[in-house]
Amino acid sequence: MHFIYNGLFLIAGIIWGDWKRWRDYYPTILYYFIGDLLNFALLYNFSMWTYQETILGEEILRNHTIISLMIMVIVYPSTILIYLGRFPQTRWKKLAWVSFWAFLYTFVEFINEKYLNLINHHHGWNIGWSLLFNFVMFSLLRIHFKNPFLAWGLSIPWVIYLLNAFNVPIERMK
């Protein structure tokens, strides 16, 4: 099923992504990658969520790391090319656009958790935390595109907050 989701994001990215300006978006794609890799490093032994494949491609998508890397390579760039490439100019449309993406990501996660068993939450993480995380993430992605230093400055306290909110033990970090 992860192949299908990734395929749909890839198709959407090809159709609706702003490929003319991909170089402009590249630093933000890397920022997105680094955030996920930081999650891997800090929470390797204390994951908030784990992916698994239960429907299609279990022999190829054998574990969380393989699935996550596929999502990073396909979904993240496709998302950024659409999200930033079509970002509106008016305040209310900006809020609606961020909300659309936060709810879309959360909806996909909800379906994957409750009905398809493609993701599992751990250590108190739940769909409500995912919604909040997605709002912050999509806001930071836009901020990074406009002002990378501000985005990094805001990301550090956000990560510290999450580590404290979930009582991540330092000794569990790799």
KOLNU-731185 format. One record per atom (N, C-alpha, C): x, y, z. Coordinates in steps of 0.001 Angstrom, whole numbers, plus 500000, padded with zeros to 6 digits. Atoms other than C-alpha are relative to their C-alpha. Layout:
# residues N
XYZ ...
This chain:
# residues 174
500816498803500000 500000500000500000 500865501269500000 499100498837500019 502923502338500638 500446500315498573 499674499754501410 503833501863496972 498908500825499324 501126499274500604 500363503111496013 499993501444500471 499965498635499473 500523506142498331 501147500806499384 498849499303500577 503995507047497114 499796500257498515 500304499815501423 502909506538493517 499029501140499771 500965498908500137 499948508870494005 500656501356500257 499287498738499744 502178511557495519 500928500342498842 499114499764501135 504656511137492675 499219500524498798 500845499551501115 501911511491490057 499512501422500249 500461498647499665 500497514532491879 501139501006499837 498846499103500129 504001516049492044 500340500283498551 499718499817501426 504516515493488324 498959500917499363 501085499221500610 501136516983487437 499936501423500536 500257498700499384 500828519866489919 501230500684500576 498795499404499437 504384520463491083 500573501092499116 499367498884500706 506230523625490119 501441499613499665 498694500523500390 509133521963488321 500926501081499445 499162498926500531 510335525218486778 500873500603501095 499271499357498892 511455526411490220 500553498974500992 499572501039499064 512674523127491699 501288500385500721 498758499580499347 516082524674492414 499723500942501174 500378499103498904 514394527335494552 499502499209501210 500597500805498939 512650524616496572 500976498985500591 499061501040499590 515664522319496895 500496500157501446 499573499868498599 516969523815500190 498898499608500996 501095500353499098 513522523359501758 499747498497499979 500093501463500057 513382519759500534 501072499397500913 498928500487499133 516739519210502274 499684500249501474 500425499690498627 515412520906505434 498999498948500477 501007501037499702 512480518450505344 500705498666500258 499218501231499817 514910515521504926 500737500017501342 499201499907498779 517127516739507772 499117499849501233 500926500155498875 514120517019510088 499653498548500243 500334501410499852 513189513416509414 501215499187500438 498783500699499583 516779512214509724 500342500303501461 499811499651498593 517043514083513027 499065499168500879 500953500867499295 513927512199514155 500570498585500121 499372501334499966 515668508926513203 501107499939501043 498834500019499121 518811509852515123 499607500154501472 500357499739498606 517210511242518274 499081498936500589 501019500914499487 514393508732518545 500156498574499483 499749501330500543 516019505607517133 499503498897500934 500415501000499019 515344503651520327 498733500395500750 501187499498499307 512196505586521305 499057500628498964 500790499475501117 510127505991518123 498598500402500438 501375499565499763 506891507934518269 499025499268499080 500811500775500940 505617506029515240 500919499107499194 499260500897500887 506707503162513053 499087499597498849 500708500463501192 505701502226509537 500190498495499843 499891501402500392 505032498718508355 499170499817498738 500775500322501201 503730497205505149 499208498731500288 500868501137499706 500766494859505492 499166499554498806 500928500274501099 499069494876502108 500703499615498713 499376500194501301 501392495063499116 501491500316500103 498573499736500025 505145494717498840 500722499717501295 499354500291498716 505991493238502246 501426499495499845 498647500524500214 509058491533500771 501012501095499690 499108498890500330 510498494831499541 500026501024501136 500123499006498928 509233497189502241 499988499274501342 499902500906498852 510470495037505111 499967500680501355 499953499367498679 510841497644507820 499765501504499902 500268498574499878 510266501181509010 501026500854499243 498952499197500633 513599502482507718 499846500031498485 500166500056501458 513043501326504130 498786500813499573 501224499249500334 509505502729504095 500239501494500182 499729498579499746 510658506032505622 500879500610498918 499125499487501057 513442506427503076 499246500170498681 500799499868501216 510999505794500230 499110501241500088 500849498823499806 508645508439501666 500828501275499853 499149498815500098 511526510910502000 500367500317498558 499532499796501368 512671510407498412 498860500346499042 501115499797500934 509223510448496769 498980501008500515 501095499175499495 506605512071498991 500462501411500348 499565498674499566 508633514928500464 500263500950498835 499809499071501124 509883516421497175 498700500308499253 501279499767500689 506469515950495554 499152500988500780 500771499096499144 504806517658498492 500525501425499889 499414498654500035 507217520599498464 499750500676498658 500215499410501329 506896521125494697 498563500488499816 501402499559500081 503117521354495036 499729501073501040 500318499122498872 502890523017498452 500581501401499807 499387498687500180 505376525820497813 499713500577498622 500236499531501365 504770526003494081 498636500617499787 501359499473500134 501106526794494561 499563500806501217 500323499280498769 501329528740497810 499308501318499656 500769498795500339 498688531509497716 500601501276500602 499476498699499578 499282535212498341 499186500660501105 500823499325498992 496344536318500487 500027499235501322 499869500554498657 496360535741504254 499064498815500233 500958501070499726 493189533629504442 500256498783499129 499671501133500874 494185531515501478 501268499298500474 498799500618499436 497602530957503072 499626499069501146 500443500812498867 495938529716506249 499244498766499511 500749501134500553 493590527521504218 500938498983499349 499048500889500685 496524526095502217 500803499179501014 499283500711498940 498539525216505332 499058498984500644 500994500893499381 495380523723506878 499687498812499105 500270501085500942 494638521695503758 501073498926500088 498903500956499977 498074520074503816 500125499308501344 499944500614498671 498061519503507585 498897498952500144 501108500961499913 494656517835507368 500183498838499031 499759501086500960 495614515841504262 500981498981500576 499010500911499407 498710514381505915 499403499248501193 500604500628498819 496741513710509119 498943498989499588 501028500928500490 493866512086507217 500633498715499473 499301501183500533 496249509761505371 500542499163501153 499466500727498848 497908508854508663 498879499296500766 501137500589499290 494520508234510316 499514498730499303 500423501175500782 493450505859507529 501038498891500128 498916500992499904 496829504138507650 500075499349501377 499945500562498646 496641503680511403 498751499181500323 501241500623499532 492983502811511987 499490498879499107 500624500949500924 492095500846508873 500976499111499241 499071500761500832 495207499675507031 501184499428500782 498917500494499140 497611499014509927 501378500219499370 498735499675500647 500441500720508019 500903500860500878 499225499188499067 501562502907510927 499513499692501411 500329500193498590 501674502411514677 500584501156500801 499533498935499117 501931505130517306 500518499391501295 499377500491498774 504058504704520425 500249501151500970 499544499083498951 504940506428523709 499102501225500157 500938498901499805 501811508598523850 499699500825498760 500308499281501248 501897509861520264 498628499533499527 501311500361500527 498431509941518702 499658500927498839 500381499242501201 496544511427515774 499866501501500308 500053498588499609 496002514684517698 501377500644499966 498622499502500070 499753515108518097 500445500112498545 499641499944501423 500140514330514403 499415501241499337 500625498809500578 497692517089513489 500768501259500411 499218498848499541 499540519617515650 501363500033499314 498691500090500644 502876518409514284 499915500429498536 500140499659501417 501630518731510686 499760501490499795 500184498547500103 500427522307511255 501332500720500197 498700499370499743 503806523250512722 500952499724498840 499081500373501073 505703521348510037 499727500804498724 500286499273501240 503883522943507092 500230501497500157 499672498593499759 504233526372508688 501513500210499910 498541499871500036 507973525811509180 500555499808498587 499541500176501385 508374524572505596 499861501300499219 500193498724500686 506932527839504313 500985501058500528 499060499049499414 509009529876506753 501410499721499480 498659500336500491 512127527978505671 500207500501498581 499878499536501384 511453528803502039 500271501501499950 499840498549499987 511244532502502898 501205500459500821 498952499573499089 513760532701505749 500568498768500730 499471501245499417 515830529552506445 500511500141501432 499462499838498645 517567530951509551 498882500102501033 501135499915499084 514238531809511158 499392498615500218 500570501351499881 512922528318510428 500850499116500898 499117500793499131 515971526695512009 499889500480501439 500135499445498652 515665529042514987 498715499581500683 501275500449499443 512028528057515470 499956498478500171 500002501468499944 512719524363514872 500652499473501276 499268500486498820 515150524007517768 499108499974501243 500874500090498819 512691524984520533 498838499021499794 501081500958500284 509981522892518804 500479498578500291 499454501338499743 512205519799518929 500198499803501503 499799500102498551 513142520501522557 498654499821500711 501340500141499416 509460520934523417 499488498569499842 500493501358500237 508561517593521812 500765498967500830 499204500927499188 511439515782523544 499557500043501457 500463499860498620 510238517160526889 498557499538500176 501412500386499904 506528516618526203 499832498483500059 500096501461500025 507164512926525580 501032499331500904 499040500539499031 509789512527528298 500974499019499364 499049500869500681 512299511083525872 501254499900500858 498812500149499156 515055509607528029 501281500163499175 498722499749500686 518505510847527014 500733498680499749 499277501267500153 519913507356527565 499411499116498907 500595500763501090 517498505988524924 500419500543498634 499533499430501263 518989508292522282 501265499275499586 498826500713500506 521563506648520073 501153500951499794 
